[in-house]
Amino acid sequence: MTTSPRRPARRRPADALRAALAPVAAFGLALAGLTLWVTAGQAGSPPRVQVAPGRVLLPYGGTTETAAFFSLLNSGGADDRLVEVTSAATGGEVALSRHRMSGSGAAYRQSVNSVTVPAGGAVLMSPAGVDVTLRAGKGWKAGDVVPFTLRFEHSGTIRTTAVVIRPADSAS
């Protein structure tokens, strides 16, 4: 039995065109998406964080430890991080924290080093989430205004205030 050597199949130009069409179409689609992103002003735009005036709970029950809450809005195209909160009007250290629930249903506070404010997003601090823990200044009463400085990784420092409220008023 005689076998003849196989000859490689010749590709027709139409087959070659079809094989090249998929990567070219993918490239075109990616280019169109990037063009829209750049045109919308989001490509490489830095974070633009704004801080709304906050509220700080009036401590009760003989304790001076309390919490402050702020709304952080980032209208920029990149994430930013809140890395420090300070206030000369407080009675000690100010720290970022997150409230967690244990397996037994008890709540506890966990210190955090920073809070990410996502690009185009917001962080709304609350008693059930992220907050700023601090010691109340002497003589604080409902309605007092407390100055705070929030330092962000990219946006720098932002000065704002928080109004002292009774804990029962924090639900509104």
Disulfide bonds with the S-S distance in Angstrom:
none
